[in-house]
Amino acid sequence: MRRQLFIALLIAIVGLLVALVLLYVPPEADQQEDTIKPPPVQFIRAKFERLRLDVRSQGRVMAQTEIDLVTGVSGNIIKVSPSFVSGGFFKKGDLLVSIDPAEYDLRVAQAQARVMEAQYQLTREEAEAEQAREEWQQLGQGKPNPLSLRIPQLKEKKAKLAAEQEELKNARLLRQRTDIRAPFNGRVRNKDVGVGQYIDDGTILGKIYSSDMAEIRLPVSMQELAFIDFPDAPDQSQPAAAHTAVTLTAQYQGQPYTWMGRIVRSEGVVDSATGMLTMVAQVPDPFGLDAGKDARNKHNGAVLPVGLFVEANIAGRWFDDVMVLPESALLKNNRVAVIDASDRLRLRGVTILRRERERVIIQAGLHEGERILISGLHHPVDGMAVTPVEPAP
């Protein structure tokens, strides 16, 4: 009897479990329907654009001209200009350093005396030669002897005068060199001498650089060079306005500043270590000393000091009918996934014009308005069904 009750109870429990399973587990068809639902993916529509592709570089500001200021004579320094100090500005022709001229004034005076003596001797010799010629005309017969006409003596006196005149010219040149003047508008990098110091011929007085123009060396890769509309051998008669524009930015005095310049030339040699060609940009009036020439750089409120590290944006060429896609749209082997009319993926190869950090520029391989997969799948497969979702603008 107990055995029969146990069997009946077991059958009831099994029946209850089966009923619960049928009640709470969804039909297999519904599970399959949920499993094969295409995954949602985001896309953008391909659109042709006209785009200027700029080139970025960086470099350090240099003076267009920087030289050692060297003396051409020896002597004691008797004067140093107040502007001839580190950081001091000067104009072309300004007197920077004076050397005691007493010795050179004496040389000039002595040379002048020798010139006057040689001139006197020549004048006397010319008179004697004229007298000898007249006497020969009166008394002589046949062709006159050069010696009798004092021609050799006359040539000697003329040569002596010419030599003394050259000596006077040289003495005056040395006297002129006792005043060391600025060869261009510029600024002093450092000064190495002082008043009272004796210096020899060829002594370096200091280092100076020009202030009218600053230059920045900007290395550019061979790939990026293709985007700059700048010939390797430009026409030197080309106006400055036709040179490629470059925008320089840097932090200076705690503030961001911008300066405008132009690419004027390349250095013409590809660096064997980096494979880059260096372009040279120029910025006129970097210290804002002449607002009449280029007020843009002065009015931005900051000078462009030598040695400053700057970022450069070189204006690039314009390209027509290109497409800009996010970096995420590009798959392996330069392919993209195009969503066709039946919402299936079609992998297609494209021609890449330029690849950047967050975007890729497509030159060929796509059509206007096509839907391009940008996110939602880690491994897109050709022919795969998807649910396209256009991202919010």
KAFENVEN-V57467 format. One record per pair of residues at least 4 apart in sequence whose ideal C-beta (glycine too) atoms are under 7 Angstrom apart, sorted by the first residue. I is the first residue (numbers start at 1). J is the second residue. D is the distance in whole Angstrom. If there is no record, write none. Layout:
BEGIN
I&J&D + I&J&D
END
This chain:
BEGIN
1&5&7 + 2&6&6 + 3&7&7 + 4&8&6 + 5&9&6 + 6&10&6 + 7&11&6 + 8&12&7 + 9&13&7 + 10&14&6 + 11&15&6 + 12&16&6 + 13&17&7 + 14&18&6 + 15&19&6 + 16&20&6 + 17&21&6 + 18&22&6 + 19&23&6 + 20&24&6 + 21&25&5 + 26&30&5 + 26&31&6 + 28&32&6 + 29&33&6 + 30&34&7 + 31&35&6 + 32&36&6 + 38&343&7 + 38&385&4 + 38&386&5 + 38&387&5 + 39&376&6 + 39&377&7 + 39&386&6 + 39&387&7 + 40&376&6 + 40&387&4 + 40&389&5 + 41&373&6 + 41&375&7 + 41&376&3 + 41&377&6 + 41&386&5 + 41&387&7 + 41&388&6 + 41&389&7 + 42&374&5 + 42&375&5 + 42&376&6 + 42&389&5 + 42&391&5 + 43&339&6 + 43&371&4 + 43&372&6 + 43&373&5 + 43&374&6 + 43&388&5 + 43&390&6 + 44&372&6 + 44&374&6 + 45&369&6 + 45&370&7 + 45&371&6 + 46&323&5 + 46&366&5 + 46&367&7 + 46&368&6 + 46&369&6 + 46&370&5 + 46&372&6 + 47&323&6 + 47&368&7 + 48&321&5 + 48&323&6 + 48&368&6 + 49&322&6 + 49&323&7 + 49&324&6 + 50&318&6 + 50&320&5 + 51&319&5 + 51&322&5 + 51&324&7 + 51&361&7 + 52&316&6 + 52&318&5 + 53&227&5 + 53&316&4 + 53&317&7 + 53&319&6 + 53&354&6 + 53&361&7 + 54&313&5 + 54&314&6 + 54&315&6 + 54&316&4 + 55&220&6 + 55&224&5 + 55&227&5 + 55&228&6 + 55&314&4 + 55&316&5 + 56&312&7 + 56&313&6 + 57&218&4 + 57&219&6 + 57&220&6 + 57&312&5 + 57&314&6 + 58&309&7 + 58&310&7 + 58&311&5 + 58&312&6 + 59&216&5 + 59&217&5 + 59&218&5 + 59&310&7 + 59&312&6 + 60&307&6 + 60&308&7 + 60&309&5 + 61&214&5 + 61&216&6 + 61&304&6 + 61&305&7 + 61&306&5 + 61&307&6 + 61&308&5 + 61&310&6 + 62&215&5 + 62&216&7 + 62&217&7 + 62&306&6 + 63&209&3 + 63&210&6 + 63&214&7 + 63&306&5 + 64&210&5 + 64&213&4 + 64&214&7 + 64&215&5 + 65&184&7 + 65&209&6 + 65&210&4 + 66&207&7 + 66&209&4 + 67&208&6 + 68&204&5 + 68&207&6 + 69&96&7 + 69&180&7 + 69&205&5 + 69&206&5 + 69&207&7 + 69&208&5 + 70&202&6 + 70&203&7 + 70&204&6 + 70&205&7 + 71&99&7 + 71&180&6 + 71&199&6 + 71&201&7 + 71&202&7 + 71&203&5 + 71&205&6 + 72&177&4 + 72&201&6 + 73&99&6 + 73&104&7 + 73&174&5 + 73&177&5 + 73&178&6 + 73&201&6 + 74&199&6 + 74&200&5 + 74&201&5 + 75&99&4 + 75&100&5 + 75&103&7 + 75&178&7 + 76&99&7 + 76&100&5 + 76&196&7 + 76&198&5 + 77&97&6 + 77&99&6 + 77&193&6 + 77&194&7 + 77&195&6 + 77&196&6 + 77&197&5 + 77&199&7 + 78&98&5 + 78&99&7 + 78&100&5 + 78&195&7 + 79&98&4 + 79&195&7 + 80&84&5 + 80&97&6 + 80&194&7 + 80&195&5 + 81&94&7 + 81&95&6 + 81&96&5 + 83&88&4 + 83&89&6 + 83&90&5 + 83&94&7 + 84&88&6 + 84&96&5 + 84&97&6 + 84&188&6 + 84&191&6 + 84&206&7 + 85&188&6 + 85&191&6 + 86&188&6 + 86&189&7 + 86&190&5 + 86&191&6 + 87&187&7 + 87&188&6 + 88&187&7 + 88&188&5 + 89&187&5 + 89&211&7 + 90&94&4 + 90&96&7 + 90&182&5 + 90&186&6 + 91&182&7 + 91&185&5 + 92&182&6 + 92&183&7 + 92&184&5 + 92&185&5 + 93&181&6 + 93&182&6 + 94&181&6 + 94&182&5 + 95&179&6 + 95&181&6 + 96&180&5 + 96&181&6 + 96&182&6 + 97&180&4 + 97&193&7 + 97&205&6 + 98&178&6 + 98&179&6 + 99&178&4 + 101&105&5 + 101&175&6 + 101&178&4 + 102&106&7 + 103&107&7 + 104&108&7 + 104&171&7 + 104&174&5 + 104&175&4 + 104&178&6 + 105&109&6 + 105&175&6 + 106&110&6 + 107&111&6 + 107&171&4 + 107&174&7 + 108&112&6 + 108&171&5 + 108&172&6 + 108&175&5 + 109&113&7 + 110&114&7 + 111&115&6 + 111&164&7 + 111&167&5 + 111&168&4 + 111&171&4 + 112&116&6 + 112&168&6 + 113&117&6 + 114&118&6 + 114&164&5 + 114&167&7 + 115&119&6 + 115&164&5 + 115&165&6 + 115&168&5 + 116&120&6 + 117&121&6 + 118&122&6 + 118&160&5 + 118&161&4 + 118&164&4 + 119&123&6 + 119&161&6 + 120&124&6 + 121&125&6 + 121&157&5 + 121&160&7 + 122&126&6 + 122&157&4 + 122&158&6 + 122&161&5 + 123&127&7 + 124&128&7 + 125&129&6 + 125&150&7 + 125&153&6 + 125&154&5 + 125&157&4 + 126&130&6 + 126&154&7 + 127&131&6 + 128&132&6 + 128&150&6 + 129&133&6 + 129&149&6 + 129&150&4 + 129&154&5 + 130&134&7 + 131&135&6 + 132&136&6 + 132&148&6 + 132&149&5 + 132&150&5 + 133&137&7 + 133&149&6 + 134&138&7 + 135&139&6 + 136&140&4 + 136&144&5 + 136&148&6 + 136&149&7 + 140&144&6 + 144&148&6 + 144&149&5 + 146&151&4 + 146&152&7 + 147&152&6 + 150&154&6 + 151&155&7 + 152&156&6 + 153&157&7 + 154&158&7 + 155&159&6 + 156&160&6 + 157&161&7 + 158&162&6 + 159&163&6 + 160&164&6 + 161&165&6 + 162&166&7 + 163&167&7 + 164&168&6 + 165&169&6 + 166&170&6 + 167&171&6 + 168&172&6 + 169&173&6 + 170&174&7 + 171&175&6 + 172&176&6 + 173&177&7 + 180&205&7 + 182&186&6 + 184&210&5 + 185&210&7 + 185&211&5 + 185&212&5 + 186&208&5 + 186&209&6 + 186&210&5 + 186&211&5 + 187&208&7 + 187&209&6 + 187&211&5 + 188&206&6 + 188&208&5 + 189&207&4 + 189&208&6 + 189&209&6 + 190&206&6 + 190&207&5 + 191&206&4 + 192&204&6 + 192&205&6 + 192&206&5 + 193&197&5 + 193&199&6 + 193&205&5 + 199&203&4 + 209&306&7 + 211&287&5 + 211&289&6 + 212&285&7 + 213&282&6 + 213&284&6 + 214&282&7 + 214&283&5 + 214&286&4 + 214&304&5 + 214&306&7 + 215&280&6 + 215&281&7 + 215&282&6 + 216&248&7 + 216&281&5 + 216&310&6 + 216&312&7 + 217&278&5 + 217&280&6 + 218&278&7 + 218&279&5 + 218&281&6 + 218&312&5 + 218&314&7 + 219&274&7 + 219&276&4 + 219&278&5 + 220&224&5 + 220&225&5 + 220&228&7 + 220&276&6 + 220&277&6 + 220&279&6 + 221&225&7 + 221&275&7 + 221&276&5 + 222&275&6 + 225&277&6 + 227&316&4 + 227&317&6 + 228&244&6 + 228&314&6 + 228&316&6 + 228&317&7 + 229&244&6 + 229&317&5 + 230&244&5 + 230&263&6 + 232&266&6 + 234&238&6 + 234&265&7 + 238&242&5 + 240&262&6 + 243&262&4 + 243&263&6 + 243&264&6 + 244&262&6 + 244&263&4 + 244&314&6 + 244&315&6 + 245&260&7 + 245&262&6 + 245&315&4 + 246&261&5 + 246&262&6 + 246&263&6 + 246&281&5 + 246&312&5 + 246&313&7 + 246&314&5 + 246&315&7 + 247&258&6 + 247&260&6 + 247&313&5 + 248&258&7 + 248&259&4 + 248&261&6 + 248&283&7 + 248&310&4 + 248&312&5 + 249&256&6 + 249&258&5 + 249&310&7 + 249&311&5 + 250&257&6 + 250&308&6 + 250&309&7 + 250&310&4 + 250&311&7 + 251&256&6 + 252&257&5 + 252&302&5 + 252&308&6 + 253&302&7 + 257&300&6 + 257&302&4 + 258&300&6 + 259&283&5 + 259&297&5 + 259&300&7 + 259&304&5 + 260&296&5 + 260&297&7 + 261&281&5 + 261&282&6 + 261&283&4 + 262&281&7 + 262&282&6 + 263&279&5 + 263&281&5 + 263&314&6 + 264&280&6 + 264&282&5 + 265&280&5 + 266&277&6 + 266&278&7 + 266&279&5 + 266&280&7 + 267&278&4 + 267&280&7 + 270&275&6 + 270&276&7 + 270&277&5 + 271&275&7 + 271&276&5 + 281&312&7 + 283&297&6 + 283&304&6 + 284&293&6 + 284&294&5 + 285&289&6 + 285&290&5 + 285&293&5 + 285&294&5 + 285&297&6 + 285&298&7 + 286&297&7 + 286&303&6 + 286&304&4 + 287&303&5 + 288&297&6 + 288&298&3 + 288&303&6 + 291&295&5 + 291&298&5 + 295&299&5 + 296&300&7 + 297&304&7 + 304&308&7 + 319&353&7 + 322&353&6 + 322&361&5 + 322&362&7 + 322&363&6 + 323&362&4 + 323&366&6 + 324&359&6 + 324&361&6 + 325&329&4 + 325&330&7 + 325&359&7 + 325&360&5 + 325&362&6 + 325&372&6 + 326&358&7 + 326&359&6 + 326&374&5 + 327&358&6 + 327&359&6 + 327&360&6 + 328&374&5 + 328&375&6 + 329&336&5 + 329&372&5 + 329&373&7 + 329&374&5 + 330&336&6 + 330&360&5 + 331&335&5 + 331&336&6 + 331&337&6 + 331&347&7 + 331&380&7 + 334&349&6 + 334&350&6 + 334&352&6 + 335&347&5 + 335&348&6 + 335&349&5 + 335&350&7 + 336&348&6 + 336&350&6 + 336&372&6 + 337&345&5 + 337&347&6 + 337&373&4 + 337&380&4 + 338&346&5 + 338&348&5 + 338&370&5 + 338&371&7 + 338&372&6 + 339&343&6 + 339&345&6 + 339&371&4 + 339&373&6 + 339&386&6 + 339&388&5 + 340&344&5 + 340&346&5 + 343&385&6 + 343&386&6 + 343&387&7 + 343&388&6 + 344&383&6 + 344&384&6 + 344&385&5 + 345&373&7 + 345&380&5 + 345&381&7 + 345&382&6 + 345&383&7 + 345&384&5 + 345&386&6 + 346&382&6 + 347&380&7 + 347&382&5 + 348&365&6 + 349&365&6 + 350&362&5 + 350&364&7 + 350&365&3 + 350&366&6 + 351&362&7 + 351&363&5 + 351&364&4 + 351&365&5 + 352&360&6 + 352&361&7 + 352&362&6 + 352&363&7 + 353&361&4 + 353&362&7 + 353&363&4 + 354&361&4 + 355&360&5 + 356&360&7 + 362&366&6 + 366&370&6 + 371&388&6 + 373&377&7 + 373&380&6 + 380&384&6
END
